[in-house]
Structures are given as structure tokens and as C-alpha cells.
Amino acid sequence: MIERKQENPQVQKIIEWRETLSGMENQQFFSLIHLYLGEVKTPYNKQNLIEQLSSFLRKEENQNLIFNMLSEKDILILNAIYFISDVTQEKLSSFFSGTFNFATLYENLINLEERLLVYKKIDSENKTHCYKINPILEKKLLSILKLSALLPIPQIENLQTKINDKNNFQITPLLLGAIYSLVN
């Protein structure tokens, strides 16, 4: 029996990304290639074109350009894709239900795909499309991929303001501690 080495997870992600590209419909694939590499000359080899695209994305100046064009919405969506496992469009829509509507989310996802920041991996078991971060750009994006970006920062308000505002009265841990101290 030949024992096979366990491949590097990053290498596995890149292989998965390339397989996703090669599985795209021709029109979508060539549109994407034309956008980044220019005119495709015949005869062409899809694998060579994917390798050229990978080389394009590995260049530091191209990564910086892609990184600098990220909006706050892009960063928020990228964080959700990175931290939510097997994230689908439905999961993202549910997660961002109070932040932005389905149409805005869909438009941003398409835009992120066209800018090669994310890709859709087909989950063969569930027949769903899971979003993944492009593994070639992942290292560059790690500086902005933080769980805290998805969690709202709690707002600490003045306790006196809360007590005086009868319409917005809330029991806080500080108030409970004060009442407990008073009773003791």
C-alpha cells in the first residue's frame, strides 16, 4: 500500500477554487478571463488560463488594488463568509436581514464573485452553493477578517439617563447591583 501524504489545507483550497473555475459555464468563465487577462487567443487551454489568472492574483500590486477597493459592506460580507461555516446565500440573507435587503446582498455577492474575492463551491451532498473566500487572496484579507466585525459593539449609556427616561426604563446589571447593595 502506498501511503499518501496529507496535503496542505491551503493547497487543497486552491485546488478546490481552480476546480470551481474550470467547472464554470464557458460564457461566464471566458467573460471573467477576458476581464482580467484580456483577449483569449485560440487555441486555448482552460487550465493554462486558470494558471494565468492565479498568477495575476498572486501579484502584490494586484492584491493591493483589490484590497483597497473594498467597501464596508464588502468587508462585512467577507467576514460572514469567512466565519459562518458552509454559508449559503440563504444563510447570509438571514444573517443580514436587519442590515440590508436580499437584493442588495445579492448584488454585493455577485460583485465580490466578479472581483474574485469569493467563489461558490457546489456542495454535492446538499446540492447547495456555499460561498468561500478566494484562497489566493485569503492571506491578504486576514487583516480585516475579524469576528468582532460581525458582532455589534455594545453601547454603554449613562445609568442616570436610563433611570430618568421613564419610556425607556431598562433593568441593567448595574441597577440590580445597586438594589442588592441597598437591601443588604
Secondary structure as UniProt FT lines:
FT   HELIX           9..22
FT   HELIX           26..37
FT   HELIX           46..58
FT   HELIX           60..68
FT   HELIX           72..83
FT   TURN            85..86
FT   HELIX           89..95
FT   TURN            96..99
FT   HELIX           102..114
FT   TURN            115..116
FT   STRAND          118..123
FT   TURN            124..127
FT   STRAND          128..133
FT   HELIX           135..141
FT   TURN            142..144
FT   HELIX           147..149
FT   HELIX           159..164
FT   HELIX           166..168
FT   HELIX           173..183
//
